[in-house]
Amino acid sequence: MPEQAPGQTLAQAVRRHHGPTSAPGATALVHHLVHRPNTPEGVVLGTTGPTEQQFAVSALLPERHPLFNDGPNLFHDLHSPAEVLRRTALFVSHRYFRVPQERPAVFAATEVMVTGLDPWRRTPGPAHLTMDITLSPVDVVSGVPRGLECESALYVEGVRCGTATARLVFLMPRVYQNHRERGRVLSRGRFTGPEDGELWANEPAAKAVGRADQANVLLGRPVQSRQGELVVEVSVDPRNQVYGEATTDHVPAMVLIESTRQAALLLAGELHGFTVNSCVLSRWSARFQGFAEPDLPLHCRAVAGTLGRSADGRPALPVTLTLHQGARQIAAVDTVVLQDY
């Protein structure tokens, strides 16, 4: 356990203690996790009671990655802290909160928010992400939580610049199976797009969604309504490099984040005059109603809110997105597209 200096956050102590967590240029998102026991004498792994626990994570943000560094490469994406929080919550739930392995974990909600933009700008050389994470058990039955509330402060190069939260639910195996079976039935239904929609002539170009490699584009030809709503089919082909090494039985979280990011930037650029090459998402907040099945069509609906400005005067466009399979809504996502100067 690293020693904390007075006034130093646990995440800063982890960074000082561990140093680099992966080789510069590594494509994998490698991170170190350190537990801060809530009692002076510490705890033994696997014996912790169902009480709030605190952790710190130390990681290098990707420098040469086929997705994260593809495009203008001006800002670090919010994908990395979202993925680190997801991995940490899953690991901690079994190791420290004694949740049985056979209980599937379901993320009911996830949010990542930028509170200071400058630290997220890319600079030559590696950038260090640290996260102070608090995990609180909820709905404890027989000493085992049925869920976790996760809260985190984000630091890039030691500067606090964001927050991340998540709500995790652990389902009994049969409940999970019934949930998936009912979801698949609804997902086989017919998806209804806008009645007054007009199909675009072409699929979006990579630069229109903030990428440079067309292989990273997850969106098909959009349908645009007269009210400025966009509906687009999302690629669920596991051979797409956005999937990375994921081998789950559902569409991975990274694909859902990236597809909604692309749809929000497309809407902001094509219909609201934003310069996509200098845009960044300052908020990604999702509520999930189910899993996205990998073998069924997935659609994303994007609607812009009222154009505003950030605290420092930058144009900020809120965009609400919903993900659908058949007659079922998979998730609702609120984002804010920020136009840099």
C-alpha positions, -999 to +999 in steps of 0.1 A: +000+000+000+016+034-010+021+060+017+000+091+012+016+125+018-005+152+036-031+166+013-024+140-014-051+120-030-049+082-030-047+082-068-017+106-067+000+083-042-006+054-065+010+072-094+041+081-073+043+045-060+038+026-093+051+049-120+043+039-156+018+010-158+024+000-194+050+006-221+045+038-240+025+031-271+009-001-258-026-007-272-040-024-242-055-004-214-034-017-185-040-004-150-030-010-114-055-012-086-048-005-050-071-010-020-073+015+008-087-005+038-112+014+059-097+002+091-061+010+104-051-026+106-062-034+071-082-064+058-076-098+044-087-104+008-121-121+007-130-113+043-143-077+039-178-071+053-204-054+031-192-019+039-180+010+017-145+004+003-121+027-014-096+020-041-073+039-065-064+031-101-033+041-120-031+038-158-015+052-189-040+066-214-034+049-248-009+065-271-011+043-302-045+026-303-065+018-335-095+035-320-086+059-292-060+077-312-077+076-346-088+110-358-078+146-349-062+132-318-066+164-299-083+150-268-083+118-248-116+100-252-139+093-222-138+056-232-107+049-210-121+060-176-154+043-184-137+010-192-114+013-161-143+018-138-162-011-154-133-035-150-126-023-114-162-027-103-164-062-117-131-073-101-138-058-067-173-072-065-160-108-065-127-102-047-138-079-019-176-081-016-178-119-021-204-118-048-206-153-063-191-157-097-223-173-110-243-141-105-241-121-137-233-084-133-255-058-150-246-022-153-278-002-148-262+032-153-228+047-161-217+083-164-183+100-172-181+138-171-153+163-178-150+191-152-119+206-167-111+204-204-074+214-206-060+182-188-077+161-215-058+177-243-032+154-258+005+163-255+037+146-267+044+116-246+023+095-224-005+109-202-013+094-168-049+087-156-055+082-119-089+075-103-100+076-066-129+051-065-154+045-038-177+014-040-207+012-017-228-020-014-266-018-017-294-043-010-273-065+012-288-100+017-271-126+040-239-105+039-237-102+001-247-071-018-271-073-047-256-042-061-228-016-060-228+022-062-195+034-077-181+069-076-148+082-088-128+114-092-106+115-123-071+130-126-050+134-157-013+142-149-024+148-113-050+175-121-085+168-111-106+171-143-136+148-142-159+123-124-172+089-132-201+069-116-218+036-121-246+015-107-240-023-108-266-049-101-259-087-095-287-109-107-295-145-097-288-168-126-324-177-133-335-140-132-307-132-156-317-160-180-354-149-180-343-113-186-322-122-216-349-145-230-377-119-227-353-093-242-345-114-272-382-119-280-388-081-280-356-076-300-368-097-328-397-073-334-398-045-359-380-013-353-399+018-363-380+048-375-393+083-382-423+083-405-412+114-424-376+102-426-353+107-456-325+082-462-291+098-467-273+090-500-241+076-483-228+062-450-210+088-429-173+095-438-148+089-410-141+126-405-178+133-400-177+111-368-144+123-355-123+094-369-097+090-397-100+053-405-132+044-422-129+009-407-137+025-373-170+039-385-199+020-368-228+039-384-247+030-415-267+054-437-287+077-415-324+085-418-331+121-411-365+134-400-379+168-407-374+177-371-336+171-374-337+136-357-312+111-370-317+073-369-289+050-379-281+013-378-250+004-357-226-022-369-226-053-346-200-072-367-175-086-341-148-085-368-148-048-366-116-036-348-137-014-324-146-047-307-109-053-298-106-087-281-141-088-266-156-122-267-188-116-247-223-129-256-236-093-260-225-062-277-196-048-256-199-016-237-170+000-258-191-005-289-221+012-273-200+041-261-183+046-295-215+043-316-233+069-295-202+092-296-202+089-334-239+096-337-237+127-314-207+141-333-225+134-367-256+152-355-236+182-342-215+185-373-239+179-401-270+195-387-258+221-362-226+235-378-200+222-353-165+215-366-162+178-357-123+178-358-122+201-328-151+186-308-151+165-277-177+148-256-178+165-221-205+141-208-216+106-215-244+094-192-262+061-199-291+042-184-294+006-195-326-014-198-311-045-212-283-062-232-277-056-269-278-089-287-248-093-311-268-112-338-297-088-342-300-053-358-291-024-335-303+012-341-294+045-326-317+075-325-301+109-319-320+142-310-303+175-302-313+197-274-310+235-270-276+249-280-259+264-250-224+273-237-200+257-212-188+276-182-159+289-201-180+300-231-175+271-255-205+261-277-222+231-260-248+210-277-267+184-256-277+153-275-300+126-263-295+091-279-315+059-276-304+025-286-330+001-299-333-035-310-366-043-326-394-031-303-371-028-273-351+002-261-317-010-249-303+023-234-309+060-231-278+082-233-273+119-226-242+135-240-228+170-245-208+178-276-183+206-268-168+228-296-132+237-288-118+271-300 
